[in-house]
Amino acid sequence: MSRRGNCHDNAVAESFFQLLKRERIRLKIYSTRQDARADDFDYIEMFYNPKRRRGFSKQLSPVEFEKR
């Protein structure tokens, strides 16, 4: 992290967590904390990571990149 007040320090993390809250967490009511953690893990590992596009791999998802 760089100096205090640099708005670009956490831009990637803040963008991800905003997306997670908007698409998953606010749409459900969890009975336990463990249910919430399991659902978050499912979203991240089964949906978000395999399908999101990355700039360094010519806009391919990680799954598509590994296939090539």
Distance bins in CASP14 RR format, pairs under 12 A and 6 or more apart:
PFRMAT RR
TARGET T0000
AUTHOR 0000-0000-0000
RMODE 2
METHOD distances of the structure
MODEL  1
1 7 0 0 0 0 0 1 0 0 0 0 0
1 8 0 0 0 0 0 1 0 0 0 0 0
1 9 1 0 1 0 0 0 0 0 0 0 0
1 10 0 0 0 0 1 0 0 0 0 0 0
1 11 0 0 0 0 0 1 0 0 0 0 0
1 13 0 0 0 0 0 1 0 0 0 0 0
2 8 0 0 0 0 1 0 0 0 0 0 0
2 9 1 0 0 1 0 0 0 0 0 0 0
2 10 0 0 0 0 0 1 0 0 0 0 0
3 9 0 0 0 0 1 0 0 0 0 0 0
7 14 0 0 0 0 1 0 0 0 0 0 0
8 14 0 0 0 0 0 1 0 0 0 0 0
8 15 0 0 0 0 0 1 0 0 0 0 0
10 16 0 0 0 0 1 0 0 0 0 0 0
10 17 0 0 0 0 1 0 0 0 0 0 0
10 18 0 0 0 0 0 1 0 0 0 0 0
11 17 0 0 0 0 0 1 0 0 0 0 0
11 18 0 0 0 0 0 1 0 0 0 0 0
12 18 0 0 0 0 0 1 0 0 0 0 0
12 19 0 0 0 0 0 1 0 0 0 0 0
12 52 0 0 0 0 0 1 0 0 0 0 0
12 54 0 0 0 0 0 1 0 0 0 0 0
13 19 0 0 0 0 0 1 0 0 0 0 0
13 20 0 0 0 0 0 1 0 0 0 0 0
14 20 0 0 0 0 0 1 0 0 0 0 0
14 21 0 0 0 0 0 1 0 0 0 0 0
15 21 0 0 0 0 0 1 0 0 0 0 0
15 22 0 0 0 0 0 1 0 0 0 0 0
15 48 0 0 0 0 0 1 0 0 0 0 0
15 52 0 0 0 0 0 1 0 0 0 0 0
16 22 0 0 0 0 0 1 0 0 0 0 0
16 23 0 0 0 0 0 1 0 0 0 0 0
16 24 0 0 0 0 0 1 0 0 0 0 0
16 40 0 0 0 0 0 1 0 0 0 0 0
16 43 0 0 0 0 0 1 0 0 0 0 0
16 44 0 0 0 0 1 0 0 0 0 0 0
16 48 1 0 0 1 0 0 0 0 0 0 0
16 49 0 0 0 0 0 1 0 0 0 0 0
16 52 0 0 0 0 1 0 0 0 0 0 0
17 23 0 0 0 0 0 1 0 0 0 0 0
17 24 0 0 0 0 0 1 0 0 0 0 0
17 25 0 0 0 0 1 0 0 0 0 0 0
17 26 0 0 0 0 0 1 0 0 0 0 0
17 40 0 0 0 0 0 1 0 0 0 0 0
17 43 0 0 0 0 0 1 0 0 0 0 0
17 44 0 0 0 0 0 1 0 0 0 0 0
17 48 0 0 0 0 0 1 0 0 0 0 0
18 24 0 0 0 0 0 1 0 0 0 0 0
18 25 0 0 0 0 0 1 0 0 0 0 0
18 26 0 0 0 0 0 1 0 0 0 0 0
19 25 0 0 0 0 0 1 0 0 0 0 0
19 26 0 0 0 0 0 1 0 0 0 0 0
19 43 0 0 0 0 1 0 0 0 0 0 0
19 44 0 0 0 0 0 1 0 0 0 0 0
19 47 0 0 0 0 0 1 0 0 0 0 0
19 48 1 0 0 1 0 0 0 0 0 0 0
19 52 0 0 0 0 1 0 0 0 0 0 0
20 26 0 0 0 0 1 0 0 0 0 0 0
20 27 0 0 0 0 0 1 0 0 0 0 0
20 28 0 0 0 0 0 1 0 0 0 0 0
20 36 0 0 0 0 0 1 0 0 0 0 0
20 39 0 0 0 0 0 1 0 0 0 0 0
20 40 1 0 0 1 0 0 0 0 0 0 0
20 41 0 0 0 0 0 1 0 0 0 0 0
20 42 0 0 0 0 0 1 0 0 0 0 0
20 43 1 0 0 1 0 0 0 0 0 0 0
20 44 1 0 0 1 0 0 0 0 0 0 0
20 47 0 0 0 0 0 1 0 0 0 0 0
20 48 1 0 0 1 0 0 0 0 0 0 0
20 49 0 0 0 0 0 1 0 0 0 0 0
20 52 0 0 0 0 0 1 0 0 0 0 0
21 27 0 0 0 0 1 0 0 0 0 0 0
21 28 0 0 0 0 0 1 0 0 0 0 0
21 36 0 0 0 0 0 1 0 0 0 0 0
21 40 0 0 0 0 0 1 0 0 0 0 0
21 43 0 0 0 0 0 1 0 0 0 0 0
22 43 0 0 0 0 0 1 0 0 0 0 0
23 39 0 0 0 0 0 1 0 0 0 0 0
23 40 0 0 0 0 0 1 0 0 0 0 0
23 43 1 0 0 1 0 0 0 0 0 0 0
23 44 0 0 0 0 0 1 0 0 0 0 0
23 47 0 0 0 0 1 0 0 0 0 0 0
23 48 0 0 0 0 1 0 0 0 0 0 0
24 30 0 0 0 0 0 1 0 0 0 0 0
24 36 0 0 0 0 1 0 0 0 0 0 0
24 38 0 0 0 0 0 1 0 0 0 0 0
24 39 1 0 0 1 0 0 0 0 0 0 0
24 40 1 0 0 1 0 0 0 0 0 0 0
24 41 0 0 0 0 0 1 0 0 0 0 0
24 42 0 0 0 0 1 0 0 0 0 0 0
24 43 1 0 1 0 0 0 0 0 0 0 0
24 44 0 0 0 0 1 0 0 0 0 0 0
24 46 0 0 0 0 0 1 0 0 0 0 0
24 47 0 0 0 0 1 0 0 0 0 0 0
24 48 0 0 0 0 1 0 0 0 0 0 0
25 35 0 0 0 0 0 1 0 0 0 0 0
25 36 1 0 0 1 0 0 0 0 0 0 0
25 37 0 0 0 0 0 1 0 0 0 0 0
25 39 0 0 0 0 1 0 0 0 0 0 0
25 40 1 0 0 1 0 0 0 0 0 0 0
25 43 0 0 0 0 1 0 0 0 0 0 0
25 44 0 0 0 0 0 1 0 0 0 0 0
26 36 0 0 0 0 0 1 0 0 0 0 0
27 39 0 0 0 0 0 1 0 0 0 0 0
27 43 0 0 0 0 0 1 0 0 0 0 0
28 35 0 0 0 0 1 0 0 0 0 0 0
28 36 0 0 0 0 1 0 0 0 0 0 0
28 38 0 0 0 0 0 1 0 0 0 0 0
28 39 1 0 0 1 0 0 0 0 0 0 0
28 40 0 0 0 0 0 1 0 0 0 0 0
28 42 0 0 0 0 0 1 0 0 0 0 0
28 43 0 0 0 0 0 1 0 0 0 0 0
29 35 0 0 0 0 1 0 0 0 0 0 0
29 36 0 0 0 0 1 0 0 0 0 0 0
29 39 0 0 0 0 0 1 0 0 0 0 0
30 36 1 0 1 0 0 0 0 0 0 0 0
30 37 0 0 0 0 1 0 0 0 0 0 0
30 38 0 0 0 0 1 0 0 0 0 0 0
30 39 1 0 0 1 0 0 0 0 0 0 0
30 40 0 0 0 0 1 0 0 0 0 0 0
31 38 0 0 0 0 0 1 0 0 0 0 0
31 39 0 0 0 0 0 1 0 0 0 0 0
32 38 0 0 0 0 1 0 0 0 0 0 0
32 39 0 0 0 0 0 1 0 0 0 0 0
33 39 0 0 0 0 0 1 0 0 0 0 0
33 40 0 0 0 0 0 1 0 0 0 0 0
34 40 0 0 0 0 0 1 0 0 0 0 0
34 41 0 0 0 0 0 1 0 0 0 0 0
35 41 0 0 0 0 0 1 0 0 0 0 0
35 42 0 0 0 0 0 1 0 0 0 0 0
36 42 0 0 0 0 0 1 0 0 0 0 0
36 43 0 0 0 0 0 1 0 0 0 0 0
37 43 0 0 0 0 0 1 0 0 0 0 0
37 44 0 0 0 0 0 1 0 0 0 0 0
37 45 0 0 0 0 0 1 0 0 0 0 0
38 44 0 0 0 0 0 1 0 0 0 0 0
38 45 0 0 0 0 0 1 0 0 0 0 0
38 46 0 0 0 0 0 1 0 0 0 0 0
39 45 0 0 0 0 0 1 0 0 0 0 0
39 46 0 0 0 0 0 1 0 0 0 0 0
39 47 0 0 0 0 0 1 0 0 0 0 0
40 46 0 0 0 0 0 1 0 0 0 0 0
40 47 0 0 0 0 0 1 0 0 0 0 0
40 48 0 0 0 0 1 0 0 0 0 0 0
41 47 0 0 0 0 0 1 0 0 0 0 0
41 48 0 0 0 0 0 1 0 0 0 0 0
41 49 0 0 0 0 0 1 0 0 0 0 0
42 48 0 0 0 0 1 0 0 0 0 0 0
42 49 0 0 0 0 0 1 0 0 0 0 0
42 50 0 0 0 0 0 1 0 0 0 0 0
43 49 0 0 0 0 1 0 0 0 0 0 0
43 50 0 0 0 0 0 1 0 0 0 0 0
43 51 0 0 0 0 0 1 0 0 0 0 0
43 52 0 0 0 0 0 1 0 0 0 0 0
44 50 0 0 0 0 1 0 0 0 0 0 0
44 51 0 0 0 0 0 1 0 0 0 0 0
44 52 0 0 0 0 0 1 0 0 0 0 0
45 51 0 0 0 0 0 1 0 0 0 0 0
45 52 0 0 0 0 0 1 0 0 0 0 0
45 62 0 0 0 0 0 1 0 0 0 0 0
46 63 0 0 0 0 0 1 0 0 0 0 0
47 61 0 0 0 0 0 1 0 0 0 0 0
47 63 0 0 0 0 0 1 0 0 0 0 0
48 54 0 0 0 0 0 1 0 0 0 0 0
48 61 0 0 0 0 0 1 0 0 0 0 0
48 62 0 0 0 0 0 1 0 0 0 0 0
48 63 0 0 0 0 0 1 0 0 0 0 0
49 61 0 0 0 0 1 0 0 0 0 0 0
49 62 1 0 0 1 0 0 0 0 0 0 0
49 63 0 0 0 0 1 0 0 0 0 0 0
49 65 0 0 0 0 0 1 0 0 0 0 0
49 66 0 0 0 0 0 1 0 0 0 0 0
50 60 0 0 0 0 0 1 0 0 0 0 0
50 61 1 0 0 1 0 0 0 0 0 0 0
50 62 1 0 0 1 0 0 0 0 0 0 0
50 63 1 0 1 0 0 0 0 0 0 0 0
50 64 0 0 0 0 1 0 0 0 0 0 0
50 65 0 0 0 0 0 1 0 0 0 0 0
50 66 0 0 0 0 1 0 0 0 0 0 0
50 67 0 0 0 0 0 1 0 0 0 0 0
51 60 0 0 0 0 0 1 0 0 0 0 0
51 61 1 0 1 0 0 0 0 0 0 0 0
51 62 0 0 0 0 1 0 0 0 0 0 0
51 63 1 0 0 1 0 0 0 0 0 0 0
51 64 0 0 0 0 1 0 0 0 0 0 0
51 65 0 0 0 0 0 1 0 0 0 0 0
52 59 0 0 0 0 0 1 0 0 0 0 0
52 60 0 0 0 0 0 1 0 0 0 0 0
52 61 1 0 0 1 0 0 0 0 0 0 0
52 62 1 0 0 1 0 0 0 0 0 0 0
52 63 0 0 0 0 0 1 0 0 0 0 0
52 64 0 0 0 0 0 1 0 0 0 0 0
52 65 0 0 0 0 0 1 0 0 0 0 0
53 59 1 0 1 0 0 0 0 0 0 0 0
53 60 1 0 0 1 0 0 0 0 0 0 0
53 61 1 0 1 0 0 0 0 0 0 0 0
53 62 0 0 0 0 1 0 0 0 0 0 0
53 63 0 0 0 0 0 1 0 0 0 0 0
53 64 0 0 0 0 1 0 0 0 0 0 0
53 65 0 0 0 0 1 0 0 0 0 0 0
54 60 1 0 0 1 0 0 0 0 0 0 0
54 61 1 0 0 1 0 0 0 0 0 0 0
54 62 1 0 0 1 0 0 0 0 0 0 0
54 63 0 0 0 0 0 1 0 0 0 0 0
54 64 0 0 0 0 1 0 0 0 0 0 0
54 65 1 0 0 1 0 0 0 0 0 0 0
54 66 0 0 0 0 0 1 0 0 0 0 0
55 61 0 0 0 0 0 1 0 0 0 0 0
55 62 0 0 0 0 0 1 0 0 0 0 0
55 65 0 0 0 0 0 1 0 0 0 0 0
56 62 0 0 0 0 0 1 0 0 0 0 0
56 65 0 0 0 0 1 0 0 0 0 0 0
57 63 0 0 0 0 0 1 0 0 0 0 0
57 64 0 0 0 0 1 0 0 0 0 0 0
57 65 1 0 1 0 0 0 0 0 0 0 0
57 66 0 0 0 0 1 0 0 0 0 0 0
57 67 0 0 0 0 0 1 0 0 0 0 0
57 68 0 0 0 0 1 0 0 0 0 0 0
58 64 0 0 0 0 1 0 0 0 0 0 0
58 65 0 0 0 0 1 0 0 0 0 0 0
58 68 0 0 0 0 1 0 0 0 0 0 0
59 65 0 0 0 0 1 0 0 0 0 0 0
60 66 0 0 0 0 1 0 0 0 0 0 0
60 67 0 0 0 0 1 0 0 0 0 0 0
60 68 1 0 0 1 0 0 0 0 0 0 0
61 67 0 0 0 0 1 0 0 0 0 0 0
61 68 0 0 0 0 0 1 0 0 0 0 0
62 68 0 0 0 0 0 1 0 0 0 0 0
END
